[in-house]
Amino acid sequence: MTLEELAAGLRPVVEEARAAILAVYHSGDFHTEAKLDNSPVTEADRASHRILTAGLAKLTPDIPVVSEEAVGTRPTIKEGHPFWLVDPLDGTKEFVRRLDNFTINVGLVDGEGVARFGFVDIPVEGRSFVGGQGRAWVWDETGQKLLAPLGAASPAEPLRVAMSRSHRGQAEEWLSDHHLPVKDLVYAGSAIKFAWIAEGRVDLYVRLLPTMGWDTAAGQAVLNAVGAEVVTLEGSPLRYRPGAFPNPHFVASRPGVL
């Protein structure tokens, strides 16, 4: 299956999940529960999970799906085999607080642990960022817009930096320690920050608190497709392994920033 065929097959599935999320979001009345890790979950998370996992099972029946909202035992994945990493609603805290910057993340990881294909949907905006194999684009109501490769940042150029508001202290300290000039700071939850880098809205995203593979794989694939990078604090590309889904701390950036 080509990249275009995979994206075209996945698009209606993601749009169905988007519609389910927005139906709950705009209802103005939804119940929130706490998971074992104390993070929130809503019916929107669960509805999106059901739609995405069923759709992926039909689209790629031989590729197991690992979803954040899976209940019970997750699929066994052999080393060297591809798998999907899915966050049906990334940014549930923002969703509950009636903030619009939540996303749907669907990322395909290859047998070497590389995020090869990503689909990051922003439900409220009706936009999807799609990328893999050196090609990336945005889908919205007007059609398809190709994303050009990002140019390198100029030395000492003041940076536009994205971070999570609740984690701003550690990220701001890291920026200071690395003597990086900052022009603007923007705050948001979810993988929307990867989309902002891909479209050139920000230059750098710093993450120094825990994340999971389903939070990052889709966004990383999109960024890699436009020449950006997602690396650990030691400078190694972020990789994914079956059964080991927590990520190390990382930074995502356009070329030439680090």
C-alpha positions in Angstrom: 0.0 0.0 0.0 1.4 3.4 -1.0 1.5 6.4 1.3 -1.3 8.0 -0.6 -3.4 4.9 -0.5 -2.8 4.5 3.2 -3.7 8.2 3.9 -6.8 8.0 1.7 -8.0 4.9 3.4 -7.5 6.4 6.8 -9.0 9.8 6.2 -12.7 8.8 6.4 -11.9 6.8 9.6 -10.3 9.8 11.3 -13.1 12.1 10.1 -15.7 9.8 11.6 -13.7 9.8 14.9 -13.5 13.6 14.7 -17.3 13.9 14.3 -17.8 11.6 17.3 -15.5 13.8 19.4 -17.1 17.0 18.4 -20.6 15.7 19.1 -19.6 15.2 22.7 -17.6 18.4 22.9 -20.5 20.5 21.6 -23.1 18.7 23.7 -22.0 20.8 26.6 -22.8 17.9 29.0 -20.3 15.0 29.3 -19.0 12.9 32.2 -15.3 12.8 33.0 -13.7 9.8 34.8 -10.2 9.3 36.2 -8.0 6.5 34.9 -5.6 4.6 37.0 -2.9 7.1 36.3 -5.3 9.9 37.4 -5.6 11.3 33.9 -9.1 12.1 32.6 -11.1 10.1 30.1 -14.5 10.9 28.5 -17.0 9.2 26.2 -15.3 11.1 23.4 -12.0 9.3 24.0 -13.8 6.0 24.0 -15.9 6.6 21.0 -12.9 7.8 19.0 -11.0 4.7 20.1 -13.7 2.3 18.9 -13.9 4.0 15.5 -10.1 4.2 15.0 -9.3 0.6 16.1 -12.1 -0.9 14.0 -11.1 1.2 11.0 -7.4 0.3 11.2 -8.3 -3.4 11.6 -10.1 -3.3 8.3 -7.5 -1.1 6.6 -4.4 -3.0 7.7 -5.6 -6.3 9.3 -2.0 -7.6 9.7 -0.7 -4.6 11.7 -1.6 -4.6 15.4 -3.0 -1.5 16.9 -1.9 -0.1 20.3 -4.3 2.6 21.5 -4.1 4.6 24.7 -7.7 3.8 25.5 -7.5 0.0 25.1 -9.0 -1.8 28.0 -7.3 -5.0 29.2 -4.4 -6.7 27.5 -2.8 -4.9 24.6 -1.7 -6.9 21.5 1.5 -8.8 21.5 3.9 -7.3 19.0 7.0 -9.1 17.9 10.3 -7.3 17.5 10.9 -6.3 14.0 7.2 -5.9 13.1 5.3 -2.7 12.4 2.5 -1.5 14.6 0.1 1.4 15.0 0.3 3.8 17.9 -3.0 5.6 18.5 -4.1 8.4 20.8 -7.9 8.7 20.1 -8.1 12.1 21.9 -4.8 13.7 22.8 -5.3 16.6 25.1 -8.3 15.3 27.1 -7.5 17.9 29.8 -7.8 20.7 27.2 -11.0 19.0 26.0 -12.5 19.0 29.5 -11.5 22.6 30.1 -13.2 23.7 26.8 -9.9 24.6 25.1 -9.7 23.7 21.4 -6.2 22.4 21.0 -6.8 18.7 21.3 -5.9 16.2 18.5 -6.3 12.7 17.2 -3.0 10.9 16.7 -2.5 7.9 14.4 1.1 6.9 13.8 2.6 3.9 12.0 5.9 2.5 13.4 8.0 0.2 11.3 9.9 -2.8 12.4 13.0 -0.7 13.2 11.1 1.5 15.6 10.9 4.5 13.3 7.7 6.5 13.0 7.1 6.2 9.2 3.7 7.6 8.8 1.6 10.0 10.8 -1.9 11.5 10.8 -2.5 14.3 13.3 -6.1 15.7 13.2 -7.2 18.9 14.8 -11.0 18.3 15.2 -12.1 21.9 16.1 -10.2 23.3 13.1 -11.2 20.5 10.7 -7.6 20.1 9.6 -5.4 17.0 9.3 -1.6 17.0 9.0 -0.4 13.9 7.2 3.2 12.8 6.4 5.6 10.1 5.7 8.4 9.1 3.2 9.5 12.7 2.7 6.0 14.0 1.7 3.5 15.9 3.9 0.3 17.8 3.4 -2.7 19.3 5.2 -6.2 18.3 4.4 -9.1 20.7 5.2 -12.4 21.8 3.8 -10.7 23.5 0.8 -8.8 20.4 -0.2 -5.1 19.4 0.0 -2.2 21.7 0.6 1.4 20.4 0.3 3.7 21.2 3.1 7.1 22.4 1.9 10.4 21.3 3.5 11.3 23.6 6.3 14.3 25.8 5.9 17.1 25.9 8.4 17.0 28.4 11.2 19.6 31.2 11.0 22.3 31.3 13.7 21.2 33.3 16.7 17.7 33.8 15.2 15.2 34.4 18.0 12.9 31.3 18.3 9.2 30.8 18.5 8.9 28.1 21.2 5.9 25.9 22.0 5.4 24.1 25.3 2.7 22.8 27.7 1.5 25.5 30.1 1.5 23.1 33.0 5.1 22.2 32.4 6.5 25.6 31.5 9.0 25.9 34.3 11.3 23.0 33.3 11.1 24.0 29.6 12.0 27.6 30.2 14.9 26.6 32.4 16.2 24.3 29.6 16.0 27.1 27.1 18.0 29.3 29.5 20.6 26.7 30.2 21.1 26.2 26.4 21.3 30.0 25.8 18.7 29.9 23.1 17.2 33.2 22.1 13.4 33.3 22.4 11.1 35.6 20.5 7.7 34.1 21.5 6.4 31.5 23.8 3.1 29.7 22.9 1.3 27.2 25.1 -0.9 24.3 24.2 -1.6 20.7 25.0 -1.5 17.7 22.6 0.3 17.0 19.4 -0.9 20.3 17.9 2.6 21.6 18.7 4.1 19.2 16.1 1.6 20.6 13.6 2.6 24.1 14.4 6.3 23.3 13.7 5.3 21.5 10.4 3.5 24.6 9.1 6.2 27.0 10.3 4.3 28.6 13.1 6.8 27.7 15.7 10.5 26.6 15.6 10.9 24.5 18.7 8.9 22.3 21.1 10.5 21.3 24.4 9.1 18.4 26.4 10.8 17.5 29.7 8.0 15.5 31.4 6.6 12.0 30.6 4.9 11.2 27.4 4.0 8.0 25.7 4.6 6.7 22.2 1.0 7.4 21.1 1.5 11.0 22.0 4.4 11.5 19.6 4.7 8.9 16.8 2.2 10.5 14.5 3.6 14.0 15.0 7.2 12.9 14.6 6.4 11.2 11.3 4.9 14.4 10.0 7.8 16.5 11.1 10.4 14.1 9.7 8.6 14.4 6.3 9.2 18.1 6.2 12.8 17.9 7.4 12.3 18.6 11.0 13.6 16.4 13.8 12.4 14.9 17.1 15.4 13.9 19.3 16.2 13.0 22.8 18.2 15.3 25.0 21.3 13.3 24.0 20.6 14.0 20.3 19.3 10.6 19.2 16.1 10.4 17.1 13.1 9.3 19.1 12.4 5.6 18.5 9.6 3.2 19.6 9.8 -0.4 20.7 7.1 -3.0 21.3 6.2 -3.1 25.0 8.2 0.0 25.8 5.9 2.9 25.1 7.2 5.7 27.6 9.3 8.3 25.8 12.5 9.9 27.1 12.5 13.7 27.4 12.8 15.2 23.9 12.8 18.3 21.8 11.2 18.8 18.4 12.5 21.5 16.0 12.9 22.8 12.5 16.4 22.2 11.0 19.3 24.2 12.4 17.8 25.1 15.8 19.9 22.7 17.9 
